Amino acid sequence: MPTIVAELLTVAGMASARTALTAKYEWFLHVKPVSQFNHVKEKGLEPRNQGCTAEPEVLAARGAGGSNIVCLRPIGTFDTTPRRGNTMYMMALHRDDLPTTVGLDFSYSGTWTLPAIIKNDCPTATNDDIFCEVVRRRGSVITYEPIPKEALRVWTTGKPQNDPSQWPRLVDVERGDIKEFN
């Protein structure tokens, strides 16, 4: 019998998990150093290696490219905003623009074993329930696909941090307009 994480790596598993996730969360955040603003404005968010090796199930399902991901934090989950001393800026992606290939963020320690723990604690939980609970607890979901620049909004000076629907589109903003934070 396939493991929960193996099932979540199938096309059907990802589609079902995405549907469950987007039913719970409207907006997904991504934070980058300000120094990368021009690159993201030109190219969008590109999957990249996060400095760790993907789990064997990911590599089996996705091939060598499975290590390249984009991490997103659904608003309302544990705040995983990186605090690395860089001046940062924040972007948001609406649920309608979330790519179809979503997964558990294997770059966080303990994430890969969490689905089995949740299933053991709650045997009636579905894979979608488990997926959403792991994302809630870890504050991160991944996609293996690029996110087009046109789909991104950016937090700018004078706009509320907690309402990306009021943020302008990234393609319409200059670097001097963005809200910077450490």
VOBA-109115 format. One line per 3 residues: for each residue z, x, y of N, C-alpha, C, CB. Coordinates in pm, whole numbers. Each point is the difference from the previous one (the first is absolute). Glycine has a CB too. Example, Ala and Ser with C-alpha at 12.3 -4.5 7.8 and 13.67 -1.06 7.14 Angstrom:
<atoms>
780,1319,-569,0,-89,119,0,90,120,125,-189,-117 | -197,154,222,6,82,119,73,-77,109,-215,118,-63
</atoms>
This chain:
<atoms>
0,84,-118,0,-84,118,0,89,124,122,-185,-124 | -214,156,219,-6,83,122,126,-17,84,-250,-21,0 | 284,126,72,115,-7,89,-35,-82,123,82,224,-82
20,-264,156,-22,-77,122,-88,80,96,223,-116,-29 | -192,245,46,-77,80,96,-144,15,-47,208,124,65 | -232,-113,-195,-138,9,-50,-75,-130,28,73,161,-180
-8,-274,161,-63,-129,28,-31,-15,149,120,-100,-196 | -30,152,281,-22,-9,145,-114,90,47,241,-54,27 | -285,147,-111,-110,89,36,-137,-55,-40,157,189,-24
-160,-303,-43,-128,-61,-36,-56,-75,121,72,-22,-242 | -201,-7,240,-62,-75,109,70,-135,16,-222,115,-43 | 244,-184,-69,67,-131,6,144,14,48,-148,-81,-186
217,184,140,138,21,41,12,27,149,49,87,-226 | -141,-4,279,3,30,144,-34,-124,81,-65,238,-48 | -32,-316,2,-39,-121,74,116,-99,5,-240,33,-71
307,-50,-41,113,-92,-5,116,50,86,-70,-69,-231 | 98,199,223,108,59,80,-31,-12,149,52,161,-186 | -179,-139,223,-39,-13,141,20,-142,49,-167,184,-30
129,-281,-51,18,-140,38,148,-32,21,-208,-61,-128 | 292,106,36,144,-24,13,57,69,124,17,-21,-250 | -60,145,274,50,77,113,-41,-62,133,-9,206,-142
-116,-246,153,-48,-56,127,54,-141,23,-207,139,-21 | 258,-203,-83,68,-129,19,137,22,64,-123,-97,-199 | 182,214,177,133,31,53,-3,70,136,77,16,-234
-179,66,256,-3,86,120,-131,-16,75,152,163,-114 | -141,-184,245,-121,-15,82,-53,133,53,82,-225,63 | 9,319,-33,-40,125,63,51,120,-78,1,-114,221
-83,219,-219,31,125,-68,-13,113,102,-81,-90,-225 | 181,176,233,4,107,100,-38,135,-60,177,-128,124 | -230,213,-40,-28,138,-36,30,86,123,-179,-67,-173
247,178,151,41,89,109,-69,135,-19,223,-118,23 | -270,173,88,-66,131,-1,49,82,119,-205,-96,-115 | 196,229,105,26,82,118,-104,-28,108,104,179,-145
-61,-178,270,-90,-24,113,-118,98,-3,194,-86,136 | -169,205,-185,-107,101,-5,-118,-45,-86,172,177,32 | -156,-278,-116,-108,-48,-86,-68,-126,54,122,97,-192
-82,-139,312,-54,-124,56,-152,-1,7,209,-21,132 | -269,125,-75,-146,1,17,-72,-3,-134,29,126,212 | 24,-57,-312,-61,0,-132,3,-141,-62,68,242,-30
48,-307,39,12,-135,-58,-86,-98,78,233,52,-77 | -240,-36,209,-85,-91,79,-146,15,-38,165,12,189 | -205,108,-228,-138,25,-41,-27,-41,-145,-6,187,163
100,-159,-254,-26,-16,-144,77,-113,-67,-45,240,-2 | 150,-294,66,88,-93,-68,101,77,-84,-182,-175,-5 | 249,106,-84,98,66,-87,-68,35,-132,193,-126,107
-189,252,-139,-65,49,-122,106,35,-105,-195,87,136 | 171,-126,-260,95,39,-105,8,152,-11,-49,-213,-126 | 172,261,106,19,144,-15,119,25,-92,-99,44,229
106,75,-279,111,39,-85,126,9,85,-154,125,-158 | 262,-184,112,125,-3,74,92,116,-35,-21,-246,11 | -33,345,-79,80,118,-34,69,-9,-135,34,31,240
-77,-127,-320,57,-12,-134,-110,-40,-98,226,-64,96 | -199,88,-221,-96,-36,-103,17,-147,-35,2,236,-91 | -112,-305,75,5,-140,-41,55,-9,-143,-195,-57,151
254,-55,-181,51,-26,-135,-116,1,-100,191,-136,94 | -167,175,-219,-107,6,-101,-75,-133,-16,134,174,-117 | -62,-287,126,-68,-131,-11,-99,-21,113,203,-92,-114
-169,140,233,-90,-13,115,-125,83,-23,195,-40,155 | -177,164,-197,-115,87,-25,-87,-53,-112,135,195,79 | -74,-254,-182,-77,-58,-110,-82,-120,48,176,77,-163
-118,-156,251,-68,-120,49,-99,28,113,201,-128,-65 | -169,225,151,-78,21,122,-76,132,1,167,-137,119 | -140,224,-214,-64,131,0,69,93,97,-217,-106,-62
155,221,84,61,103,86,25,-51,141,-114,174,-137 | 33,-267,185,18,-56,134,124,-87,13,-243,7,24 | 310,-35,-134,120,-83,3,115,60,77,-71,-89,-215
64,218,240,106,66,79,-19,-22,149,21,172,-178 | -136,-223,218,-30,-22,142,31,-145,37,-179,178,-6 | 275,-194,97,49,-133,35,23,-13,150,106,-18,-226
-94,-106,270,48,-35,134,127,-81,-22,-235,1,108 | 344,38,-44,128,-70,-13,17,-98,116,100,199,-120 | -52,-317,88,23,-105,99,139,-59,-21,-247,-51,13
312,12,97,131,-65,-9,-12,-144,46,119,220,38 | -97,-314,-130,0,-140,44,117,-25,96,-107,-70,-218 | 80,0,326,107,-34,94,99,-90,-72,-155,20,200
283,17,-191,105,-76,-66,55,70,-123,-105,-205,85 | 48,321,-119,51,78,-112,81,116,53,-197,-66,-142 | 256,141,50,77,118,35,-84,91,89,130,-15,-217
-74,61,328,-74,83,96,-15,142,-52,86,-141,189 | -209,175,-225,-31,132,-53,-77,85,101,-4,-97,-229 | 16,62,357,-72,75,102,36,148,-8,-5,-203,149
-96,289,-163,31,143,-10,63,54,128,-190,25,-159 | 292,54,144,67,65,114,-9,150,-22,160,-198,35 | -270,256,4,-24,142,-27,4,85,126,-137,-67,-194
186,10,304,9,77,123,-125,-6,85,156,146,-117 | -263,-204,64,-124,-12,76,6,-122,90,-128,114,-184 | 53,-110,292,-19,-119,80,-100,-88,-75,50,122,221
-12,-248,-244,-76,-88,-87,-54,-121,78,141,74,-194 | -233,-144,129,-45,-130,49,-16,-92,-120,-117,103,201 | 114,-233,-175,1,-99,-108,-122,-90,7,250,7,0
-306,-30,-117,-113,-92,-15,41,-113,-92,-167,186,39 | 92,-296,-35,26,-113,-88,-130,-52,-56,205,-60,131 | -194,6,-251,-112,-59,-72,40,-141,-39,-79,227,-87
-6,-324,118,28,-139,-37,-28,-20,-149,-57,-77,234 | 130,-15,-295,-15,-24,-144,-143,-32,-41,234,-80,-1 | -311,16,88,-138,-32,-34,-86,125,-18,25,-214,126
18,325,-66,-75,125,-6,56,99,-102,-58,-34,237 | 164,-4,-308,56,89,-101,-102,22,-111,235,-80,54 | -266,204,-86,-99,26,-106,42,-62,-134,-62,213,117
-34,-224,-206,26,-66,-128,76,87,-98,-206,-129,35 | 195,261,-21,69,89,-94,135,38,58,-220,88,-88 | 323,-159,45,136,28,44,81,49,-119,-14,-176,182
121,249,-153,82,51,-108,139,38,46,-206,81,-111 | 286,-42,14,135,50,28,-10,142,52,99,-148,-179 | -18,179,276,-4,131,65,69,105,-87,-3,-110,226
-77,182,-303,53,101,-91,52,124,73,-158,-83,-172 | 136,91,303,49,117,75,150,-8,26,-225,20,106 | 288,-134,-134,145,-15,14,67,18,-136,-32,-157,195
131,242,-199,75,25,-123,63,-129,-50,44,237,73 | -54,-261,-201,64,-115,-61,-82,-128,1,208,102,65 | -317,-104,7,-80,-122,8,-59,-36,-135,-52,52,238
7,46,-312,-74,-26,-123,88,-62,-109,-150,189,58 | 280,-160,-57,90,-56,-100,62,-132,45,47,232,-78 | -58,-264,205,64,-120,55,-54,-130,-61,34,127,211
-163,-143,-237,-46,-126,-61,69,-33,-133,-219,39,111 | 237,60,-195,67,-25,-129,146,-39,21,-155,162,-111 | 220,-101,209,140,-33,30,10,-145,49,48,243,58
-138,-281,31,0,-138,53,-29,-99,-113,-76,83,226 | -19,-52,-311,-35,-88,-113,118,-13,-95,-242,67,19 | 314,41,-43,118,-5,-86,108,-89,61,-53,231,-84
71,-221,216,100,-81,69,-41,-147,11,66,203,128 | -196,-228,-124,-52,-136,18,-121,-19,-92,81,-7,242 | -56,-23,-370,-108,-7,-98,-108,-105,31,165,76,-164
-133,-174,245,-99,-104,31,-90,37,118,160,-168,-89 | -132,279,154,-81,42,116,-143,32,-45,207,91,115 | -302,-137,-36,-141,31,-27,-33,138,54,-60,-245,8
-53,298,-47,-43,129,55,-14,-8,152,-120,52,-215 | 71,-164,265,-13,-16,145,137,0,68,-212,-131,-35 | 308,61,-26,137,0,55,55,143,4,39,-234,-88
-59,305,-20,51,137,-11,-69,90,101,48,-35,-244 | -179,24,256,-76,79,98,56,-22,140,-207,-16,-145 | 222,-110,184,49,-31,134,143,49,22,-150,-199,3
232,193,-106,138,48,13,5,151,16,77,-193,-137 | -160,265,62,-5,146,16,-47,35,141,-48,29,-247 | -55,-97,295,-50,24,136,110,-30,102,-236,-55,-74
309,-53,56,108,-36,93,107,109,2,-45,-245,-40 | 86,289,-78,106,100,-9,-43,137,52,91,-124,-195 | -212,163,168,-48,133,39,-62,1,139,-40,49,-240
2,-166,290,-59,-7,133,-138,61,7,227,7,92 | -298,-9,-204,-133,61,0,-87,-59,-109,99,210,90 | -225,-227,-55,-105,-37,-95,-116,94,29,74,-246,-16
-155,273,-84,-113,90,23,-131,-72,-23,141,195,-67 | -244,-136,123,-137,-37,-34,-75,130,-28,6,-214,142 | -105,201,-227,-84,115,-35,-129,1,84,94,-4,-234
-108,-93,320,-122,-15,80,24,40,146,-74,-185,-153 | -33,227,220,13,23,145,21,-132,73,-148,205,-17 | 209,-196,133,20,-117,85,-84,21,125,237,-44,-90
-334,-43,112,-90,18,115,74,-5,133,-182,-101,-134 | 136,182,226,63,5,133,0,-137,68,-71,239,21 | -31,-318,-48,-12,-132,63,108,-97,-46,-245,38,16
306,-11,-131,103,-90,-53,139,32,54,-137,-24,-205 | 152,137,272,132,45,44,34,-44,141,-27,194,-149 | 152,-230,167,56,-25,133,97,114,29,-24,-255,-20
53,278,146,89,111,36,103,-49,101,-185,169,-44 | 308,-123,23,111,-33,89,-21,76,130,159,-42,-194 | -162,-31,304,-21,61,131,119,-31,91,-251,-19,-27
260,98,133,105,-17,98,-2,-143,53,-13,244,63 | 130,-306,-58,12,-135,53,-16,-111,-103,-83,91,209 | 46,-57,-330,-16,-101,-106,123,4,-91,-254,22,8
294,-139,-63,119,-1,-85,-26,71,-133,71,-215,108 | 24,296,-151,-16,75,-125,-10,-92,-121,127,188,103 | -59,-301,-99,9,-85,-117,-107,-108,-10,239,45,8
-343,-39,75,-105,-103,-4,-140,63,14,163,-167,98 | -215,221,-207,-133,63,6,-112,-94,40,80,155,-172 | -58,-286,164,-105,-92,43,-29,15,149,68,-161,-181
27,219,256,-19,23,143,-54,139,30,184,-160,43 | -197,243,-143,-50,136,20,-151,-1,11,196,94,-125 | -251,-7,208,-147,9,8,-57,72,-123,15,2,252
-143,-18,-270,-70,69,-108,-9,149,32,-134,-209,-55 | 148,291,-46,-4,145,16,-127,44,73,136,25,-209 | -248,-83,175,-128,43,58,-8,-27,150,-107,-42,-220
197,-44,272,-2,-36,142,104,76,82,-82,-223,-66 | 153,318,5,113,66,64,-29,148,20,158,-166,-103 | -108,219,213,-6,144,25,135,62,-36,-174,-32,185
176,160,-209,122,68,-43,114,-21,100,-140,169,-118 | 112,-169,245,103,-18,102,65,-137,1,-123,162,133 | 64,-259,-204,53,-137,-4,101,-20,-112,-214,-78,95
214,164,-195,83,-25,-118,148,23,28,-192,65,-144 | 275,-140,72,145,18,7,35,116,-92,43,-249,52 | 14,352,4,39,119,-78,149,-6,-28,-186,137,103
226,-85,-218,140,6,-36,25,119,-92,20,-251,24 | 106,289,-36,39,112,-90,79,-56,-117,6,164,193
</atoms>
